[in-house]
Amino acid sequence: MNELARVVQQTADRLAGRHVGAVVAGLAGGETEIRGVGRTGPDGGVPGPDTVFEIGSVTKVFTALVLARLALDGTVRLDEPLAEVLADAPGGPAVVPGRGGQSITLRHLATHTAGLPRLPRGMLLRALAKPNDPDPYARCTAEHVLGGLARTRLRATPGRSFRYSNLGAGLLGLALAHRAGTGYEELVAREVCGPLGLTDTHVPSGAERDDADRGGAERSGADRTGLLAHGHTAGGRPVPYWDLAAVPGMGGLRSTAADLAILLRAQLAAGREPDAPLSPAITLTRETRHRVNPFAWMHLGWLGHRLHTQQGGHLQIWHNGGTGGFRSFVAFDPEKQVGVLVLANTRRSADPAGTALLRRLQRDFATAG
């Protein structure tokens, strides 16, 4: 076992005591090591590179990458108002709130600066009334979300301040799919998965979700290779999968460590290999930079920060995610050419383990970016 594999295995072993199952990947020096621990679910085997997990809000980096691709080919403009994109929505022109004379744009949605609340209208009250709802977004049809948007009051002037919003990312995915004239999954497949060769990243169909919830054969789809992990509460109790209905752009994708490692390699290659797959779009996502605080900022889809010089001064670009029974963490440093990802099928944060592994790789495995 080489040194990178040993460090990745150590991280996986530490997760084993807190998660039903987990898969960890480390990228450094052009090499990728992936290790799994635990089990995929009741009576399941050890998860591995091709095990499929719900990735929650890591979906947002895919949505932002689709935005960059469509902006580059002229389908949309980054600063195009959301209301223009949805002017010919099936139910009639969408009513989009504004504030201070400023309209919400696609850039605002991708950087969480639209001033929107975190959740679609009505969801907070439902969450308070039913905190253990096993599928909280299942009612979020396009009609429900856009109807609620029309009655939403913005918390800040668009473009002025960072306010993390699942609603905003969901609206972005919905709007991009509408403009492209296709479904969100088909759009991600065409603009991201196809060019990168991702084989197991997808939005599950209703039939696939129902079969898995009934305990059927845990395949991630007839044409996909990976086995589907089952999600669990922090206490280890199996829970249903989530249905993001009309807003999968906020968190509806499933993926594997193998696919996400390819995405990370593309992120690391973007500044060094301009002809690499999706390099122009990846570069565009990083050109947008909205300051969150003195040490952190928001790109299109990704959060970024630089550690204090006493901690090494390293750059970290990252996103995490969570659903009812899954947690995810993906991060990289294009300067040191290292990256990490953690996928877990338990409702416990994977961030500390992923962050610690990233700092270890930045310290001991860095190469010039």
N, C-alpha and C positions, 0 to 999 in steps of 0.2 A: 504494500500500500504506500503510495507516494505521500508527501507531506500535505499537499492540498486535500487529498482524499481523507487523510487522518484528521485534519482540522474540521472538515465537513462532517465526518462521522461523529466526532466529539460533540458538535452542535446538535446533531440528530439524537444522540444518546441522552443529552440533557433534556431534550423535549419529550423523550419517552415517558418520563415520570409525570408529565402534566397533560399529555394528550393521548387520545385513543390511538391515533396514528399521525405521522408527519413525514414529509419529504423535504429535504434540504439540498440546495445546490449552491456551489461556489464556482465562480469563474475568475481565473487569473492566468496571466501569461499565455493566453490562447488556449488554455485547457479548461475543461468543465468536468466537475465531479458531482454526482448526484447520489444521495444515500437516503434510504427510508427506514423507518422504525415503526413498531406497533402493528396495528391492523387496520384494514380498510373499513371494518364494521363488524357487527356480530358474526362470528364464525368466518370472518374474512382473513385473507393473507396479509403479508407485509406490503405496504404501498411502495411503489417505485416510480421511475421516471414517467411511465405512461398511465399512472393512476389519475383519474379525473376528479377534480375538486371544484366546488363552487368557489370563485375567487372574489366575489363581492365587489368592493369599490376599486379593485385593481382594474376592473372593466373600464373605468374612467380614462385610463391611459390609452386604451384602444379607441374609445370614442374620440378623444382628442387627436389621435393619429389619423383617424378617418377625416376629421375636420381639416387637418393640415393637407391631406391628400386632395380633398375636394377644393380647397382654397387654391392650391397650386394648379389644378386643371381648370379653374375658372367656374366650377359649378356653384360655389358660394364665395363670399368675401368674409374675411375674419371680422370685419367691422360692419357686416350687414345686420340690420335690425332683425330680431327674431320675428317681429310682426310681419316683415316683408316675406320671410321664408314661409310663414304659415298663412299668408294672405289668401291662398286658395285651398285651405284645409277642407276636408270633406264636409264638415259640419258648418262651414262658413268661415270667414276670416277670424282668426284667433284674436281675442282681446288681450293685449299684453300690457301690463302696467308699466308706467315710467315714473320718474321722480326728478325734480330739479331740471326739467326740460331735457333730460337725457333718456334715450331709449335703451333697452336691453339689446346687446349685440351677441353674436355667436362667440366672440372673444371673451366677453364677460361671463358667459355660461361656462366656458372651458377653464377659466381662472377663478371661478367662485367669487366674482366681483359684481354680480348682477344685483345684489341687494335682496335676493330672494330668501325666504325661510328655508330651513333645512329640509322640511318634508312637505309633500303635497297637502293642500288645504284639507283639514278634517282628520289627518292622520295622527296628529299629536293627541287630540282628544281620544281617539280610538285606542292609541297606545296606552294612555293613562287609564282608560276604562278596562282595557284588555291587554295587560302588559306581557302576557305569555302567548299572544296570538302566534300560531305556528307559521302563518303565511301572510304577513302584514301588508304586502304590496299587491296581493292578488286582485284587489278591486280597482287598481289604477288603470282603468281603460283610458283611451285617448280623450273620450268625452268627459270623463270624470276629472282628469288632470287639467285639461284646458278650461273646463268650466270653473274649476277652482282657481286657476290662474287669473281669470277675469275678475275674481273677487279678492285677489291678494293685494295687500299693501306692502310695498317694498320697505325694507328696513334701512336702506341707505341708497344714496344716489348711485346708479350704475357706474362702475368704473372707479369708484372712490375708495372702497374698503373691501377687505377679504372677509367673506362670511361663507363658510363651507356649506354647500347646498346639494343634497341628493336630488332635489327637485330640479335644480338647474342643469345638472348632468343628464337627468332623464329627459328633460325638454330638448337638450342639445341632440341626443340620439334620435329622438322622435323627429325633430326638425330636419336633420341631415337625411334620414331615411325618406322623409316626405319629399324633399327637394330632389333626391336621387331617383325617386319613383320605385322604391323597392323596400323590403323589410330590413330591419336593423341587422339581423344575422347575415342576410345575404350581402349587405353593404360591408360589414366587417370581413366577411369571407373574401369579397372581391378586392377590397382596398388594403387589407393587412395580412390575413391568413394566407391567401394565395401567393402574393409576392414573397412572403417569408417562408412558405412551406410548412405552415402550422397545420397539423392534421387533426387535432382533437379539441381545438378551441371553438366553442359554439354556444349558442343559446338553445337550451333544450326545448324540444317540441312538447306539446301538452301530453301526447301519448307516451313519450319517453319518461316524463316526470311522473305520470300516473303509474306506469309500470314499475318504476323504481320505488315509489312510495308504497306500493303493494308488496314489495319484497320480491319482485320478479328478477329475472336474470340481470345482474348489475352490469350491463354493457352501456356504454355512453352513446350508443346509436349504431345502427346497422353498418354504417360505412366507416366506423371509427375503431381504433385499435385499443383504446384504454379502458380499463375497468373503472367503474364509478365508485368512489368512496361514499360512505354514508356519514352524515353529520351527527354530532352529539352535543348535548349540553355540557357545561363545565363539570357536571357530576357524572358524565358518561352515559346519559340516557339518549337513545336514538331520537332524532327529531325529523320532521318532514323537510323536503327540499323547498326552496323558495321559488315563487313565480313572480317575476317582475312585470308581467302583463305588457302594457304599452310603453313602459319606460325601462327597457333592459339596459339602455346606455348608462344608467347609474350604477348597475351592479349585477346584471343578469347573465354574464358569461360564465361558462365552465372551462377549465383548462388543465394542463398538466405541467409538471416540472420541466419535461422535455421541451414543450412548446414555449414556455416562459423563458427558458434558458436561451432559445433561439432569439426571442425578442430582446433579451439583454445583450446578446452578442451584436445584434443590429444597432442597439443604442451605443455600445462601445465603439463600433466601427464608424459611426456616422461622421465624426469629425476628422477621421483619418482616411476614409475610403469614400470619396464623394459618389462613386458609382455603385456602391453597395446597395442592396435592396432597401428601399424606403429612406435612404440617407437624406435626400432633399426635404422630405416631410418631417423627419426626425429633427433635422437642423432647424426647421421652421418652428417646431414646438418649443425649442429652447430659446429662440430669439425673443419670444414674448416672456417678459419677466415682471411680474407685479410684486412689489415689496409688501411682505406681510408684517415684518418687524425688522429691527436692525440686523438680524442674523439670518432671516429666512425669506423666501420668496416663492411665488407660484409661477410655473411655466404653464403651457397648455397641457393640462392633465397631470403633470408631475409637480410634487413639492420639492423644494431644494433648500439646502442650508450649508453653511460652512462652519466647521467646528472651530472653537477658539484655538489660538496658536498653542496654548498649553496642552491641548488635546490632539495636536498634530496639524491643525489647520486644514483638514481634509474636506473636500467637497463631497456631499452626499445628496443624491437625487433619488426620490423614493415615493412609494405609495403603499398603503396597506388596505386591507379589506376584511369584511366580515358579513356573514349571513347568520341564520338561526343556528347552524351547527358547524360552521367553518370559519377559519381565519387564514389570512394570507399577508405576506410581506415581500415586496420586491424593491431592490435598491441597487444603485451602481455609482461608480466614480469614474467618469470618462477621462479624468486626468491621470489616475493611477491604473486605469484599465482593469478594474476588478468589479465584480457584481455578485449579488446573493439573492436567493429567494427561499422562502419558507411557506409551505402549504400544510395546513393541519385540519383534521376533521373533528375538532373540538372547539367549543365556544370559549377559548382562552387565548389571550393575545399572543401572537407570534413575533411581535415587534422587538422585545428585548433580545431574544435569541438571534434574530436576523441582524439587528444593529450591532451586536457584539461580534458576530461573524464578519460583518463588513469592516469594522474597525480593525479586526485582526488581519484581514486580507490587505487593507490599506497600509498597515504597518509592516507586514512581513512578506507580501507577495506582489508589491506594486511594480509596474513597468511604466515607462514613459508614455504618456498619452499623445 
